[in-house]
Amino acid sequence: MISILLILLFILITNLLPISINITLLSFFIVISIYKFPKMFSKDVIFYLLATCVAILSIIFNDLYIFDYVLKGYISIAIFIVIMFTGVIPIKWKLTQILVKTRGLLSIIGFIFISPHAVLHLLGLFSGINLFGIAAYALMVPLTIISFKTIRREINPRDWKNIQKASYIIYGLLYLHILWVGSWTDKLVYIVLFVLYINNKLYKEFRK
């Protein structure tokens, strides 16, 4: 499994494939990493601090290529893909049970990593502002706040679950955003991913 991670990392670093493929492969990299090292992903605070440091550095040194995956939102999109599909794959799978435990962590990290992309666009340092992206980011703020364990404990489980349904709106807005800015190759990949997600979601709902 380590060899698979190294191969995926090499492909991502070389950046030879369309960005939509790279984002999909990054999602697989995240999933395999969580499955292989589940205990490591239980260190929430460490991941929050690391993600925040990287996000801040990417804003300060936004002209450096090494921060492209953060500044262009690729890492966040890959994380949100993992979160989305975690909710529609069979819960009986060991992989699903491991991923479910990290959804809160991933959602917060995804927000942290998308923040430089949003902030630099809003400040005008990056050209172009997409309304779908702005709306998605605005909705992420309250959902991210209540995703922290200390705050989540203070909310009634039923209320928290109902509030989290707003994430579907965020997914939809992000999907429209990346469709709007993506190339035709990327659009095709995103459409395939969206169809797979909707198919699995409907199948799971009808089986309840």
Secondary structure as GFF3:
##gff-version 3
##sequence-region A 1 208
A	DSSP	alpha_helix	2	14	.	.	.	ID=ss1
A	DSSP	alpha_helix	19	36	.	.	.	ID=ss2
A	DSSP	three_ten_helix	40	42	.	.	.	ID=ss3
A	DSSP	alpha_helix	44	60	.	.	.	ID=ss4
A	DSSP	three_ten_helix	65	67	.	.	.	ID=ss5
A	DSSP	alpha_helix	68	71	.	.	.	ID=ss6
A	DSSP	alpha_helix	74	86	.	.	.	ID=ss7
A	DSSP	alpha_helix	94	100	.	.	.	ID=ss8
A	DSSP	alpha_helix	103	122	.	.	.	ID=ss9
A	DSSP	alpha_helix	131	145	.	.	.	ID=ss10
A	DSSP	alpha_helix	149	152	.	.	.	ID=ss11
A	DSSP	alpha_helix	157	163	.	.	.	ID=ss12
A	DSSP	three_ten_helix	164	166	.	.	.	ID=ss13
A	DSSP	alpha_helix	167	181	.	.	.	ID=ss14
A	DSSP	alpha_helix	184	206	.	.	.	ID=ss15
###
